[in-house]
């Protein structure tokens, strides 16, 4: 097992940042959103009269990141034409567990572990054998496809494609491109290179995150994945079949790198969304997310003991909404991850308790309302994750009216049980993760793969089916029409309380193409 700093949607938290009391002369980064672009020259002129400077801008949506002091921010809030101004959010890469794959496909012996036993049934409800799917590739052959070496353990892709049946209907083409806004793509990987289209871009500036990554040169053409997450996501979309198959193995891919090895600015993500849309990308696949606070952050003054209001994150939220609307107006469908916090997104009390527990302290409190973005924007496709047997993954966010669609992202129920019993070595030795985690491409070699889980792993599969729908209709559909077809034709439907967890239903690529 390798322990990585990995971008997993909902764990890549937009850090709740706030000004330190009494630090009016200490420099910080702030997000400014103008009312409209007619205000730009006036804003820049006013800004030149104070010591603050613009360090990054996304003029298409009237967004400017400035470096200055809290005193500067207070002045900027009074500028005519400024709609919102607040401390900039940063997005960090937390530590999580991924599992290496050594290429072993010996499916005999103890590999199945307890899958056929009572424990599996207790955790997942039942086990009917369908999880093992098309082990010999017979159904794949009927669909006219050659079986790649790792198809037998791609239970997630088998579930979505009905054991490869969707491949006989359509596999996509390079006329349709999915933009992967993430950590980049491995350009030489055997399953990614065949579908990697010209035009990939890097949005990490020189010095990386606030000057902490000296190896980052700011080269706009350096989209190479330093991390692994973006390559993993891309394999699920359009793995070409040399080692593994993606849901749409002939769609085009482009990388829009917004992470290096450290944190990222929200501004880089907005810029990538706009560039991807301008480049004609049909789908924006965004396996990332974080929290925006609409209420207020309160910090206890160490001298007076009083709680003092230090603001919220509204400027970044306004910018996110504008970037998403810009992309939609350009014809791009935006598919995003619901997040991995295990929260009911429709329950604000639960959300706020979580944020205070995770990011607050005895001297910092968050009050009011918060939303996870981009998942809770109105014009995106929000994806929750399932594990084996179509069970909601134990980490996945959910919520009535919040989830559009669900699909396989893997789960950790068996993993967590064995870990809690001090028997994780047994779980790993029996390779039970083959049937819980999802396999996809790595960034470390041309033939590397690893297992992971998350709503990050579910999102690209929906992106792929959206791309298939677009490609099958020769690119003549609007984003609203694609979303309608995705949620009505491309699912095994659910009803009643199940929609709280799975939205319109479980993704089905075969049905999408009928």
Secondary structure, DSSP 8 states (H G I E B T S, - for coil): -EEEE---TTTS-B------TT-TTSEEEEEEEES-GGGHHHHHHHHTTSS-EEEEEEGGGTEEEEEEEHHHHHHHTTSTTEEEEEE--EE---EEEEEE--------TTTTTTTTSHHHHHHHS---SGGG--TT-HHHHHTT----TTGGG-HHHHHHHTTTGGGGT----TTSEEEEEES-B-TT-TTTGGGB-TT-EE---TTSGGG--TT----TT--B-SSSHHHHHHHHHH-BSSS-B-TTTT-EEEEEE--SSS-EEHHHHHHHHHHHHHTT-SEEEE---EEEESSEEEEE-TTT--EEE---SHHHHHHHHHHHHHHHHTT-EEEEE--SS--BTT-HHHHHHHHHHHH-BTTEEEES-EEEETTT-TTSEEEEEE-GGG-B-TT--B-TTT--EEEE----HHHHHHHHTT-HHHHHHTTGGGGTSEEEE-SSSTT-EEEE-SHHHHHHHHHHHHHHHHHHTTT---HHHHHHHHHHHSEEE--GGGHHHHBTEEE-HHHHT-
